[in-house]
């Protein structure tokens, strides 16, 4: 792997301050507003508290925003001629994909790290295993959504691809039970949307499959195979 190429890609990504804001700062702000600052933040939620539950949700949203953006950018670059330039070098397609994947995971780690650190200092609490397993699930699961960004890049063939992919994630986050707890018909629909399995799997070390409605009342537990199947599909 060419570390120079990875370093250049990371510097180019972090020079885009607007993109960094939406990837890291905005999800962290959401956590502080909708999680840490709420009166119910310290209430118990499975193997942690509500603040931790919301912390994981916002970290997941920030991570998929990051990987989707990198995937979309990669597709646009290849179609706009950057691929032909790279074809003049000894760089193989496998190496290019590996380096883009590395960049995506590093960028995704930024909102995860920031929000988890904020969680430590703002009252998020839970079992040590829940902290570790949730962070790993958020990071690894986010890698899937680089393909989601790639689809938009191939469809739009312009810089608008990244914006379209990011904008659609906001809608999918609402439908995927990330921003507000869903119940009834909406929850049933949510289980067929892309982000549902990802965030449910990330929360599983805390909730162990227990769902809650908008009033905070517990719903029937969900088996682990449901979020795994959703993410796999």
mmCIF file of the C-alpha atoms, coordinates in Angstrom:
data_MODEL
# 
_entry.id   MODEL 
# 
loop_
_atom_site.group_PDB 
_atom_site.id 
_atom_site.type_symbol 
_atom_site.label_atom_id 
_atom_site.label_alt_id 
_atom_site.label_comp_id 
_atom_site.label_asym_id 
_atom_site.label_entity_id 
_atom_site.label_seq_id 
_atom_site.pdbx_PDB_ins_code 
_atom_site.Cartn_x 
_atom_site.Cartn_y 
_atom_site.Cartn_z 
_atom_site.occupancy 
_atom_site.B_iso_or_equiv 
_atom_site.pdbx_formal_charge 
_atom_site.auth_seq_id 
_atom_site.auth_comp_id 
_atom_site.auth_asym_id 
_atom_site.auth_atom_id 
_atom_site.pdbx_PDB_model_num 
ATOM 1   C CA . UNK A 1 1   ? 0.000   0.000   0.000   1.00 0.00 ? 1   UNK A CA 1 
ATOM 2   C CA . UNK A 1 2   ? 1.301   3.440   -0.956  1.00 0.00 ? 2   UNK A CA 1 
ATOM 3   C CA . UNK A 1 3   ? 1.306   5.493   2.242   1.00 0.00 ? 3   UNK A CA 1 
ATOM 4   C CA . UNK A 1 4   ? 2.097   8.661   0.297   1.00 0.00 ? 4   UNK A CA 1 
ATOM 5   C CA . UNK A 1 5   ? -1.083  8.279   -1.752  1.00 0.00 ? 5   UNK A CA 1 
ATOM 6   C CA . UNK A 1 6   ? -3.125  7.608   1.400   1.00 0.00 ? 6   UNK A CA 1 
ATOM 7   C CA . UNK A 1 7   ? -1.603  10.662  3.080   1.00 0.00 ? 7   UNK A CA 1 
ATOM 8   C CA . UNK A 1 8   ? -2.424  12.888  0.112   1.00 0.00 ? 8   UNK A CA 1 
ATOM 9   C CA . UNK A 1 9   ? -5.994  11.584  0.006   1.00 0.00 ? 9   UNK A CA 1 
ATOM 10  C CA . UNK A 1 10  ? -6.463  12.262  3.717   1.00 0.00 ? 10  UNK A CA 1 
ATOM 11  C CA . UNK A 1 11  ? -5.058  15.791  3.441   1.00 0.00 ? 11  UNK A CA 1 
ATOM 12  C CA . UNK A 1 12  ? -7.317  16.484  0.477   1.00 0.00 ? 12  UNK A CA 1 
ATOM 13  C CA . UNK A 1 13  ? -10.316 15.211  2.412   1.00 0.00 ? 13  UNK A CA 1 
ATOM 14  C CA . UNK A 1 14  ? -9.590  17.270  5.504   1.00 0.00 ? 14  UNK A CA 1 
ATOM 15  C CA . UNK A 1 15  ? -9.048  20.437  3.454   1.00 0.00 ? 15  UNK A CA 1 
ATOM 16  C CA . UNK A 1 16  ? -12.736 20.304  2.587   1.00 0.00 ? 16  UNK A CA 1 
ATOM 17  C CA . UNK A 1 17  ? -13.949 21.967  5.792   1.00 0.00 ? 17  UNK A CA 1 
ATOM 18  C CA . UNK A 1 18  ? -17.623 21.800  4.835   1.00 0.00 ? 18  UNK A CA 1 
ATOM 19  C CA . UNK A 1 19  ? -17.357 18.049  4.349   1.00 0.00 ? 19  UNK A CA 1 
ATOM 20  C CA . UNK A 1 20  ? -15.530 17.621  7.664   1.00 0.00 ? 20  UNK A CA 1 
ATOM 21  C CA . UNK A 1 21  ? -18.256 19.618  9.393   1.00 0.00 ? 21  UNK A CA 1 
ATOM 22  C CA . UNK A 1 22  ? -21.014 17.320  8.152   1.00 0.00 ? 22  UNK A CA 1 
ATOM 23  C CA . UNK A 1 23  ? -18.974 14.197  8.872   1.00 0.00 ? 23  UNK A CA 1 
ATOM 24  C CA . UNK A 1 24  ? -17.765 14.958  12.396  1.00 0.00 ? 24  UNK A CA 1 
ATOM 25  C CA . UNK A 1 25  ? -19.048 18.203  13.899  1.00 0.00 ? 25  UNK A CA 1 
ATOM 26  C CA . UNK A 1 26  ? -22.734 17.911  12.976  1.00 0.00 ? 26  UNK A CA 1 
ATOM 27  C CA . UNK A 1 27  ? -23.253 14.377  14.407  1.00 0.00 ? 27  UNK A CA 1 
ATOM 28  C CA . UNK A 1 28  ? -21.386 15.429  17.555  1.00 0.00 ? 28  UNK A CA 1 
ATOM 29  C CA . UNK A 1 29  ? -23.656 18.451  17.860  1.00 0.00 ? 29  UNK A CA 1 
ATOM 30  C CA . UNK A 1 30  ? -26.697 16.196  17.441  1.00 0.00 ? 30  UNK A CA 1 
ATOM 31  C CA . UNK A 1 31  ? -25.438 13.974  20.246  1.00 0.00 ? 31  UNK A CA 1 
ATOM 32  C CA . UNK A 1 32  ? -24.960 16.917  22.598  1.00 0.00 ? 32  UNK A CA 1 
ATOM 33  C CA . UNK A 1 33  ? -28.389 18.378  21.818  1.00 0.00 ? 33  UNK A CA 1 
ATOM 34  C CA . UNK A 1 34  ? -30.509 15.244  21.619  1.00 0.00 ? 34  UNK A CA 1 
ATOM 35  C CA . UNK A 1 35  ? -28.522 13.066  24.004  1.00 0.00 ? 35  UNK A CA 1 
ATOM 36  C CA . UNK A 1 36  ? -26.198 14.522  26.610  1.00 0.00 ? 36  UNK A CA 1 
ATOM 37  C CA . UNK A 1 37  ? -28.237 17.655  27.363  1.00 0.00 ? 37  UNK A CA 1 
ATOM 38  C CA . UNK A 1 38  ? -31.567 15.869  27.860  1.00 0.00 ? 38  UNK A CA 1 
ATOM 39  C CA . UNK A 1 39  ? -32.983 15.139  31.309  1.00 0.00 ? 39  UNK A CA 1 
ATOM 40  C CA . UNK A 1 40  ? -33.493 11.466  30.435  1.00 0.00 ? 40  UNK A CA 1 
ATOM 41  C CA . UNK A 1 41  ? -29.872 10.941  29.344  1.00 0.00 ? 41  UNK A CA 1 
ATOM 42  C CA . UNK A 1 42  ? -28.926 9.155   32.569  1.00 0.00 ? 42  UNK A CA 1 
ATOM 43  C CA . UNK A 1 43  ? -31.855 6.751   32.525  1.00 0.00 ? 43  UNK A CA 1 
ATOM 44  C CA . UNK A 1 44  ? -30.983 3.083   32.163  1.00 0.00 ? 44  UNK A CA 1 
ATOM 45  C CA . UNK A 1 45  ? -31.016 1.496   28.701  1.00 0.00 ? 45  UNK A CA 1 
ATOM 46  C CA . UNK A 1 46  ? -29.928 -2.144  28.703  1.00 0.00 ? 46  UNK A CA 1 
ATOM 47  C CA . UNK A 1 47  ? -26.200 -2.417  29.411  1.00 0.00 ? 47  UNK A CA 1 
ATOM 48  C CA . UNK A 1 48  ? -25.811 1.368   29.404  1.00 0.00 ? 48  UNK A CA 1 
ATOM 49  C CA . UNK A 1 49  ? -27.868 4.522   29.596  1.00 0.00 ? 49  UNK A CA 1 
ATOM 50  C CA . UNK A 1 50  ? -29.859 6.606   27.123  1.00 0.00 ? 50  UNK A CA 1 
ATOM 51  C CA . UNK A 1 51  ? -26.914 8.934   26.492  1.00 0.00 ? 51  UNK A CA 1 
ATOM 52  C CA . UNK A 1 52  ? -24.844 5.985   25.306  1.00 0.00 ? 52  UNK A CA 1 
ATOM 53  C CA . UNK A 1 53  ? -27.705 4.746   23.127  1.00 0.00 ? 53  UNK A CA 1 
ATOM 54  C CA . UNK A 1 54  ? -27.920 8.132   21.371  1.00 0.00 ? 54  UNK A CA 1 
ATOM 55  C CA . UNK A 1 55  ? -24.125 8.437   21.266  1.00 0.00 ? 55  UNK A CA 1 
ATOM 56  C CA . UNK A 1 56  ? -23.857 5.203   19.264  1.00 0.00 ? 56  UNK A CA 1 
ATOM 57  C CA . UNK A 1 57  ? -26.641 6.331   16.924  1.00 0.00 ? 57  UNK A CA 1 
ATOM 58  C CA . UNK A 1 58  ? -24.952 9.648   16.114  1.00 0.00 ? 58  UNK A CA 1 
ATOM 59  C CA . UNK A 1 59  ? -21.535 8.024   15.722  1.00 0.00 ? 59  UNK A CA 1 
ATOM 60  C CA . UNK A 1 60  ? -23.088 5.589   13.242  1.00 0.00 ? 60  UNK A CA 1 
ATOM 61  C CA . UNK A 1 61  ? -24.650 8.440   11.271  1.00 0.00 ? 61  UNK A CA 1 
ATOM 62  C CA . UNK A 1 62  ? -21.342 10.320  11.111  1.00 0.00 ? 62  UNK A CA 1 
ATOM 63  C CA . UNK A 1 63  ? -19.423 7.198   10.075  1.00 0.00 ? 63  UNK A CA 1 
ATOM 64  C CA . UNK A 1 64  ? -21.740 6.291   7.179   1.00 0.00 ? 64  UNK A CA 1 
ATOM 65  C CA . UNK A 1 65  ? -21.682 9.912   6.009   1.00 0.00 ? 65  UNK A CA 1 
ATOM 66  C CA . UNK A 1 66  ? -17.897 9.638   5.864   1.00 0.00 ? 66  UNK A CA 1 
ATOM 67  C CA . UNK A 1 67  ? -17.668 6.335   3.996   1.00 0.00 ? 67  UNK A CA 1 
ATOM 68  C CA . UNK A 1 68  ? -20.493 7.221   1.607   1.00 0.00 ? 68  UNK A CA 1 
ATOM 69  C CA . UNK A 1 69  ? -18.706 10.449  0.708   1.00 0.00 ? 69  UNK A CA 1 
ATOM 70  C CA . UNK A 1 70  ? -15.410 8.668   0.039   1.00 0.00 ? 70  UNK A CA 1 
ATOM 71  C CA . UNK A 1 71  ? -17.125 6.037   -2.105  1.00 0.00 ? 71  UNK A CA 1 
ATOM 72  C CA . UNK A 1 72  ? -18.991 8.648   -4.133  1.00 0.00 ? 72  UNK A CA 1 
ATOM 73  C CA . UNK A 1 73  ? -15.860 10.719  -4.643  1.00 0.00 ? 73  UNK A CA 1 
ATOM 74  C CA . UNK A 1 74  ? -13.890 7.675   -5.822  1.00 0.00 ? 74  UNK A CA 1 
ATOM 75  C CA . UNK A 1 75  ? -16.472 6.872   -8.509  1.00 0.00 ? 75  UNK A CA 1 
ATOM 76  C CA . UNK A 1 76  ? -16.567 10.465  -9.756  1.00 0.00 ? 76  UNK A CA 1 
ATOM 77  C CA . UNK A 1 77  ? -12.766 10.674  -9.854  1.00 0.00 ? 77  UNK A CA 1 
ATOM 78  C CA . UNK A 1 78  ? -12.487 7.561   -11.973 1.00 0.00 ? 78  UNK A CA 1 
ATOM 79  C CA . UNK A 1 79  ? -15.068 8.797   -14.481 1.00 0.00 ? 79  UNK A CA 1 
ATOM 80  C CA . UNK A 1 80  ? -13.552 12.282  -14.754 1.00 0.00 ? 80  UNK A CA 1 
ATOM 81  C CA . UNK A 1 81  ? -10.157 11.006  -15.876 1.00 0.00 ? 81  UNK A CA 1 
ATOM 82  C CA . UNK A 1 82  ? -8.238  10.410  -12.657 1.00 0.00 ? 82  UNK A CA 1 
ATOM 83  C CA . UNK A 1 83  ? -8.411  6.675   -13.354 1.00 0.00 ? 83  UNK A CA 1 
ATOM 84  C CA . UNK A 1 84  ? -6.583  7.139   -16.677 1.00 0.00 ? 84  UNK A CA 1 
ATOM 85  C CA . UNK A 1 85  ? -3.883  9.138   -14.911 1.00 0.00 ? 85  UNK A CA 1 
ATOM 86  C CA . UNK A 1 86  ? -3.430  6.408   -12.347 1.00 0.00 ? 86  UNK A CA 1 
ATOM 87  C CA . UNK A 1 87  ? -3.313  3.884   -15.207 1.00 0.00 ? 87  UNK A CA 1 
ATOM 88  C CA . UNK A 1 88  ? 0.014   5.426   -16.237 1.00 0.00 ? 88  UNK A CA 1 
ATOM 89  C CA . UNK A 1 89  ? 1.502   4.438   -12.876 1.00 0.00 ? 89  UNK A CA 1 
ATOM 90  C CA . UNK A 1 90  ? 2.332   0.951   -11.497 1.00 0.00 ? 90  UNK A CA 1 
ATOM 91  C CA . UNK A 1 91  ? -0.700  1.240   -9.197  1.00 0.00 ? 91  UNK A CA 1 
ATOM 92  C CA . UNK A 1 92  ? -3.065  -1.730  -9.557  1.00 0.00 ? 92  UNK A CA 1 
ATOM 93  C CA . UNK A 1 93  ? -6.834  -1.582  -9.227  1.00 0.00 ? 93  UNK A CA 1 
ATOM 94  C CA . UNK A 1 94  ? -6.634  -3.745  -6.097  1.00 0.00 ? 94  UNK A CA 1 
ATOM 95  C CA . UNK A 1 95  ? -4.186  -1.309  -4.509  1.00 0.00 ? 95  UNK A CA 1 
ATOM 96  C CA . UNK A 1 96  ? -6.386  1.644   -5.422  1.00 0.00 ? 96  UNK A CA 1 
ATOM 97  C CA . UNK A 1 97  ? -9.415  0.010   -3.805  1.00 0.00 ? 97  UNK A CA 1 
ATOM 98  C CA . UNK A 1 98  ? -7.388  -0.935  -0.721  1.00 0.00 ? 98  UNK A CA 1 
ATOM 99  C CA . UNK A 1 99  ? -6.120  2.615   -0.303  1.00 0.00 ? 99  UNK A CA 1 
ATOM 100 C CA . UNK A 1 100 ? -9.572  4.135   -0.772  1.00 0.00 ? 100 UNK A CA 1 
ATOM 101 C CA . UNK A 1 101 ? -10.920 1.676   1.809   1.00 0.00 ? 101 UNK A CA 1 
ATOM 102 C CA . UNK A 1 102 ? -8.175  2.723   4.214   1.00 0.00 ? 102 UNK A CA 1 
ATOM 103 C CA . UNK A 1 103 ? -9.006  6.402   3.685   1.00 0.00 ? 103 UNK A CA 1 
ATOM 104 C CA . UNK A 1 104 ? -12.710 5.686   4.227   1.00 0.00 ? 104 UNK A CA 1 
ATOM 105 C CA . UNK A 1 105 ? -12.074 3.860   7.513   1.00 0.00 ? 105 UNK A CA 1 
ATOM 106 C CA . UNK A 1 106 ? -9.706  6.569   8.787   1.00 0.00 ? 106 UNK A CA 1 
ATOM 107 C CA . UNK A 1 107 ? -12.204 9.311   7.954   1.00 0.00 ? 107 UNK A CA 1 
ATOM 108 C CA . UNK A 1 108 ? -15.035 7.287   9.526   1.00 0.00 ? 108 UNK A CA 1 
ATOM 109 C CA . UNK A 1 109 ? -12.997 6.893   12.694  1.00 0.00 ? 109 UNK A CA 1 
ATOM 110 C CA . UNK A 1 110 ? -13.002 10.685  13.181  1.00 0.00 ? 110 UNK A CA 1 
ATOM 111 C CA . UNK A 1 111 ? -16.702 11.127  14.086  1.00 0.00 ? 111 UNK A CA 1 
ATOM 112 C CA . UNK A 1 112 ? -16.682 7.847   16.026  1.00 0.00 ? 112 UNK A CA 1 
ATOM 113 C CA . UNK A 1 113 ? -13.707 8.917   18.131  1.00 0.00 ? 113 UNK A CA 1 
ATOM 114 C CA . UNK A 1 114 ? -15.001 12.458  18.646  1.00 0.00 ? 114 UNK A CA 1 
ATOM 115 C CA . UNK A 1 115 ? -18.505 11.386  19.694  1.00 0.00 ? 115 UNK A CA 1 
ATOM 116 C CA . UNK A 1 116 ? -17.297 8.565   21.934  1.00 0.00 ? 116 UNK A CA 1 
ATOM 117 C CA . UNK A 1 117 ? -14.883 10.955  23.689  1.00 0.00 ? 117 UNK A CA 1 
ATOM 118 C CA . UNK A 1 118 ? -17.716 13.438  24.166  1.00 0.00 ? 118 UNK A CA 1 
ATOM 119 C CA . UNK A 1 119 ? -19.771 10.573  25.556  1.00 0.00 ? 119 UNK A CA 1 
ATOM 120 C CA . UNK A 1 120 ? -17.128 9.830   28.185  1.00 0.00 ? 120 UNK A CA 1 
ATOM 121 C CA . UNK A 1 121 ? -17.201 13.440  29.399  1.00 0.00 ? 121 UNK A CA 1 
ATOM 122 C CA . UNK A 1 122 ? -20.961 13.965  29.198  1.00 0.00 ? 122 UNK A CA 1 
ATOM 123 C CA . UNK A 1 123 ? -22.305 11.042  31.175  1.00 0.00 ? 123 UNK A CA 1 
ATOM 124 C CA . UNK A 1 124 ? -22.660 8.217   28.659  1.00 0.00 ? 124 UNK A CA 1 
ATOM 125 C CA . UNK A 1 125 ? -22.111 4.996   30.573  1.00 0.00 ? 125 UNK A CA 1 
ATOM 126 C CA . UNK A 1 126 ? -22.229 1.281   29.930  1.00 0.00 ? 126 UNK A CA 1 
ATOM 127 C CA . UNK A 1 127 ? -20.357 -1.981  30.217  1.00 0.00 ? 127 UNK A CA 1 
ATOM 128 C CA . UNK A 1 128 ? -16.771 -1.860  28.952  1.00 0.00 ? 128 UNK A CA 1 
ATOM 129 C CA . UNK A 1 129 ? -17.563 -4.642  26.477  1.00 0.00 ? 129 UNK A CA 1 
ATOM 130 C CA . UNK A 1 130 ? -20.502 -2.603  25.156  1.00 0.00 ? 130 UNK A CA 1 
ATOM 131 C CA . UNK A 1 131 ? -18.229 0.387   24.500  1.00 0.00 ? 131 UNK A CA 1 
ATOM 132 C CA . UNK A 1 132 ? -15.685 -1.697  22.599  1.00 0.00 ? 132 UNK A CA 1 
ATOM 133 C CA . UNK A 1 133 ? -18.098 -3.861  20.613  1.00 0.00 ? 133 UNK A CA 1 
ATOM 134 C CA . UNK A 1 134 ? -20.284 -0.904  19.646  1.00 0.00 ? 134 UNK A CA 1 
ATOM 135 C CA . UNK A 1 135 ? -17.312 1.119   18.403  1.00 0.00 ? 135 UNK A CA 1 
ATOM 136 C CA . UNK A 1 136 ? -16.075 -1.833  16.326  1.00 0.00 ? 136 UNK A CA 1 
ATOM 137 C CA . UNK A 1 137 ? -19.550 -2.461  14.888  1.00 0.00 ? 137 UNK A CA 1 
ATOM 138 C CA . UNK A 1 138 ? -19.965 1.214   13.960  1.00 0.00 ? 138 UNK A CA 1 
ATOM 139 C CA . UNK A 1 139 ? -16.588 1.335   12.195  1.00 0.00 ? 139 UNK A CA 1 
ATOM 140 C CA . UNK A 1 140 ? -16.741 -2.012  10.374  1.00 0.00 ? 140 UNK A CA 1 
ATOM 141 C CA . UNK A 1 141 ? -20.403 -1.653  9.405   1.00 0.00 ? 141 UNK A CA 1 
ATOM 142 C CA . UNK A 1 142 ? -19.786 1.805   7.960   1.00 0.00 ? 142 UNK A CA 1 
ATOM 143 C CA . UNK A 1 143 ? -17.447 0.297   5.366   1.00 0.00 ? 143 UNK A CA 1 
ATOM 144 C CA . UNK A 1 144 ? -20.475 -1.236  3.621   1.00 0.00 ? 144 UNK A CA 1 
ATOM 145 C CA . UNK A 1 145 ? -21.771 2.238   2.808   1.00 0.00 ? 145 UNK A CA 1 
ATOM 146 C CA . UNK A 1 146 ? -18.755 3.143   0.716   1.00 0.00 ? 146 UNK A CA 1 
ATOM 147 C CA . UNK A 1 147 ? -20.491 0.950   -1.881  1.00 0.00 ? 147 UNK A CA 1 
ATOM 148 C CA . UNK A 1 148 ? -23.648 3.034   -1.402  1.00 0.00 ? 148 UNK A CA 1 
ATOM 149 C CA . UNK A 1 149 ? -21.625 6.138   -2.270  1.00 0.00 ? 149 UNK A CA 1 
ATOM 150 C CA . UNK A 1 150 ? -20.114 4.328   -5.247  1.00 0.00 ? 150 UNK A CA 1 
ATOM 151 C CA . UNK A 1 151 ? -23.596 3.628   -6.632  1.00 0.00 ? 151 UNK A CA 1 
ATOM 152 C CA . UNK A 1 152 ? -24.459 7.339   -6.528  1.00 0.00 ? 152 UNK A CA 1 
ATOM 153 C CA . UNK A 1 153 ? -21.145 8.228   -8.134  1.00 0.00 ? 153 UNK A CA 1 
ATOM 154 C CA . UNK A 1 154 ? -21.810 5.903   -11.037 1.00 0.00 ? 154 UNK A CA 1 
ATOM 155 C CA . UNK A 1 155 ? -25.399 7.141   -11.388 1.00 0.00 ? 155 UNK A CA 1 
ATOM 156 C CA . UNK A 1 156 ? -24.802 10.910  -11.307 1.00 0.00 ? 156 UNK A CA 1 
ATOM 157 C CA . UNK A 1 157 ? -21.291 11.051  -12.818 1.00 0.00 ? 157 UNK A CA 1 
ATOM 158 C CA . UNK A 1 158 ? -20.642 14.477  -11.293 1.00 0.00 ? 158 UNK A CA 1 
ATOM 159 C CA . UNK A 1 159 ? -19.778 16.170  -7.999  1.00 0.00 ? 159 UNK A CA 1 
ATOM 160 C CA . UNK A 1 160 ? -23.515 16.213  -7.276  1.00 0.00 ? 160 UNK A CA 1 
ATOM 161 C CA . UNK A 1 161 ? -23.209 12.493  -6.523  1.00 0.00 ? 161 UNK A CA 1 
ATOM 162 C CA . UNK A 1 162 ? -21.697 13.078  -3.089  1.00 0.00 ? 162 UNK A CA 1 
ATOM 163 C CA . UNK A 1 163 ? -24.366 15.628  -2.161  1.00 0.00 ? 163 UNK A CA 1 
ATOM 164 C CA . UNK A 1 164 ? -27.155 13.357  -3.371  1.00 0.00 ? 164 UNK A CA 1 
ATOM 165 C CA . UNK A 1 165 ? -25.766 10.397  -1.439  1.00 0.00 ? 165 UNK A CA 1 
ATOM 166 C CA . UNK A 1 166 ? -25.347 12.447  1.737   1.00 0.00 ? 166 UNK A CA 1 
ATOM 167 C CA . UNK A 1 167 ? -28.798 13.989  1.440   1.00 0.00 ? 167 UNK A CA 1 
ATOM 168 C CA . UNK A 1 168 ? -30.437 10.611  1.012   1.00 0.00 ? 168 UNK A CA 1 
ATOM 169 C CA . UNK A 1 169 ? -28.687 9.384   4.156   1.00 0.00 ? 169 UNK A CA 1 
ATOM 170 C CA . UNK A 1 170 ? -30.601 11.945  6.212   1.00 0.00 ? 170 UNK A CA 1 
ATOM 171 C CA . UNK A 1 171 ? -33.901 10.490  5.013   1.00 0.00 ? 171 UNK A CA 1 
ATOM 172 C CA . UNK A 1 172 ? -32.671 6.938   5.521   1.00 0.00 ? 172 UNK A CA 1 
ATOM 173 C CA . UNK A 1 173 ? -31.494 7.821   9.020   1.00 0.00 ? 173 UNK A CA 1 
ATOM 174 C CA . UNK A 1 174 ? -35.017 8.879   9.981   1.00 0.00 ? 174 UNK A CA 1 
ATOM 175 C CA . UNK A 1 175 ? -36.487 5.770   8.362   1.00 0.00 ? 175 UNK A CA 1 
ATOM 176 C CA . UNK A 1 176 ? -33.764 3.582   9.864   1.00 0.00 ? 176 UNK A CA 1 
ATOM 177 C CA . UNK A 1 177 ? -34.612 4.353   13.502  1.00 0.00 ? 177 UNK A CA 1 
ATOM 178 C CA . UNK A 1 178 ? -31.499 6.465   14.085  1.00 0.00 ? 178 UNK A CA 1 
ATOM 179 C CA . UNK A 1 179 ? -32.842 9.908   14.931  1.00 0.00 ? 179 UNK A CA 1 
ATOM 180 C CA . UNK A 1 180 ? -36.129 9.038   16.647  1.00 0.00 ? 180 UNK A CA 1 
ATOM 181 C CA . UNK A 1 181 ? -37.476 5.743   18.021  1.00 0.00 ? 181 UNK A CA 1 
ATOM 182 C CA . UNK A 1 182 ? -40.073 4.248   15.693  1.00 0.00 ? 182 UNK A CA 1 
ATOM 183 C CA . UNK A 1 183 ? -42.900 1.856   16.445  1.00 0.00 ? 183 UNK A CA 1 
ATOM 184 C CA . UNK A 1 184 ? -45.829 0.188   14.717  1.00 0.00 ? 184 UNK A CA 1 
ATOM 185 C CA . UNK A 1 185 ? -45.992 0.408   10.937  1.00 0.00 ? 185 UNK A CA 1 
ATOM 186 C CA . UNK A 1 186 ? -43.024 2.784   10.693  1.00 0.00 ? 186 UNK A CA 1 
ATOM 187 C CA . UNK A 1 187 ? -40.836 0.332   12.601  1.00 0.00 ? 187 UNK A CA 1 
ATOM 188 C CA . UNK A 1 188 ? -41.908 -2.474  10.275  1.00 0.00 ? 188 UNK A CA 1 
ATOM 189 C CA . UNK A 1 189 ? -40.984 -0.335  7.260   1.00 0.00 ? 189 UNK A CA 1 
ATOM 190 C CA . UNK A 1 190 ? -37.696 0.641   8.908   1.00 0.00 ? 190 UNK A CA 1 
ATOM 191 C CA . UNK A 1 191 ? -36.523 -2.968  8.957   1.00 0.00 ? 191 UNK A CA 1 
ATOM 192 C CA . UNK A 1 192 ? -36.416 -2.902  5.152   1.00 0.00 ? 192 UNK A CA 1 
ATOM 193 C CA . UNK A 1 193 ? -34.251 0.247   4.924   1.00 0.00 ? 193 UNK A CA 1 
ATOM 194 C CA . UNK A 1 194 ? -30.439 0.173   4.620   1.00 0.00 ? 194 UNK A CA 1 
ATOM 195 C CA . UNK A 1 195 ? -29.418 1.902   7.850   1.00 0.00 ? 195 UNK A CA 1 
ATOM 196 C CA . UNK A 1 196 ? -31.693 -0.045  10.179  1.00 0.00 ? 196 UNK A CA 1 
ATOM 197 C CA . UNK A 1 197 ? -29.602 -3.202  10.440  1.00 0.00 ? 197 UNK A CA 1 
ATOM 198 C CA . UNK A 1 198 ? -26.365 -1.256  10.725  1.00 0.00 ? 198 UNK A CA 1 
ATOM 199 C CA . UNK A 1 199 ? -27.398 0.924   13.644  1.00 0.00 ? 199 UNK A CA 1 
ATOM 200 C CA . UNK A 1 200 ? -29.314 -1.912  15.350  1.00 0.00 ? 200 UNK A CA 1 
ATOM 201 C CA . UNK A 1 201 ? -26.198 -4.070  15.210  1.00 0.00 ? 201 UNK A CA 1 
ATOM 202 C CA . UNK A 1 202 ? -24.095 -1.221  16.613  1.00 0.00 ? 202 UNK A CA 1 
ATOM 203 C CA . UNK A 1 203 ? -26.547 -0.780  19.505  1.00 0.00 ? 203 UNK A CA 1 
ATOM 204 C CA . UNK A 1 204 ? -26.914 -4.499  20.173  1.00 0.00 ? 204 UNK A CA 1 
ATOM 205 C CA . UNK A 1 205 ? -24.112 -4.710  22.786  1.00 0.00 ? 205 UNK A CA 1 
ATOM 206 C CA . UNK A 1 206 ? -26.105 -2.136  24.784  1.00 0.00 ? 206 UNK A CA 1 
ATOM 207 C CA . UNK A 1 207 ? -29.712 -3.040  24.056  1.00 0.00 ? 207 UNK A CA 1 
ATOM 208 C CA . UNK A 1 208 ? -29.357 -6.807  23.435  1.00 0.00 ? 208 UNK A CA 1 
ATOM 209 C CA . UNK A 1 209 ? -32.139 -6.433  20.896  1.00 0.00 ? 209 UNK A CA 1 
ATOM 210 C CA . UNK A 1 210 ? -34.625 -4.553  23.088  1.00 0.00 ? 210 UNK A CA 1 
ATOM 211 C CA . UNK A 1 211 ? -36.411 -1.768  21.202  1.00 0.00 ? 211 UNK A CA 1 
ATOM 212 C CA . UNK A 1 212 ? -38.185 1.259   22.661  1.00 0.00 ? 212 UNK A CA 1 
ATOM 213 C CA . UNK A 1 213 ? -40.974 3.474   21.372  1.00 0.00 ? 213 UNK A CA 1 
ATOM 214 C CA . UNK A 1 214 ? -41.069 7.299   21.399  1.00 0.00 ? 214 UNK A CA 1 
ATOM 215 C CA . UNK A 1 215 ? -42.373 7.285   24.983  1.00 0.00 ? 215 UNK A CA 1 
ATOM 216 C CA . UNK A 1 216 ? -39.455 5.185   26.175  1.00 0.00 ? 216 UNK A CA 1 
ATOM 217 C CA . UNK A 1 217 ? -41.540 2.053   26.662  1.00 0.00 ? 217 UNK A CA 1 
ATOM 218 C CA . UNK A 1 218 ? -39.818 -1.252  25.798  1.00 0.00 ? 218 UNK A CA 1 
ATOM 219 C CA . UNK A 1 219 ? -40.956 -3.224  22.767  1.00 0.00 ? 219 UNK A CA 1 
ATOM 220 C CA . UNK A 1 220 ? -40.464 -6.969  22.164  1.00 0.00 ? 220 UNK A CA 1 
ATOM 221 C CA . UNK A 1 221 ? -36.815 -7.991  21.805  1.00 0.00 ? 221 UNK A CA 1 
ATOM 222 C CA . UNK A 1 222 ? -35.417 -8.423  18.315  1.00 0.00 ? 222 UNK A CA 1 
ATOM 223 C CA . UNK A 1 223 ? -33.198 -11.439 17.527  1.00 0.00 ? 223 UNK A CA 1 
ATOM 224 C CA . UNK A 1 224 ? -29.644 -10.750 16.398  1.00 0.00 ? 224 UNK A CA 1 
ATOM 225 C CA . UNK A 1 225 ? -30.183 -12.292 12.959  1.00 0.00 ? 225 UNK A CA 1 
ATOM 226 C CA . UNK A 1 226 ? -32.560 -9.453  11.956  1.00 0.00 ? 226 UNK A CA 1 
ATOM 227 C CA . UNK A 1 227 ? -29.946 -6.631  11.878  1.00 0.00 ? 227 UNK A CA 1 
ATOM 228 C CA . UNK A 1 228 ? -27.311 -9.005  10.482  1.00 0.00 ? 228 UNK A CA 1 
ATOM 229 C CA . UNK A 1 229 ? -29.596 -10.018 7.615   1.00 0.00 ? 229 UNK A CA 1 
ATOM 230 C CA . UNK A 1 230 ? -30.542 -6.389  6.930   1.00 0.00 ? 230 UNK A CA 1 
ATOM 231 C CA . UNK A 1 231 ? -26.896 -5.264  6.779   1.00 0.00 ? 231 UNK A CA 1 
ATOM 232 C CA . UNK A 1 232 ? -25.944 -8.237  4.645   1.00 0.00 ? 232 UNK A CA 1 
ATOM 233 C CA . UNK A 1 233 ? -28.667 -7.525  2.099   1.00 0.00 ? 233 UNK A CA 1 
# 
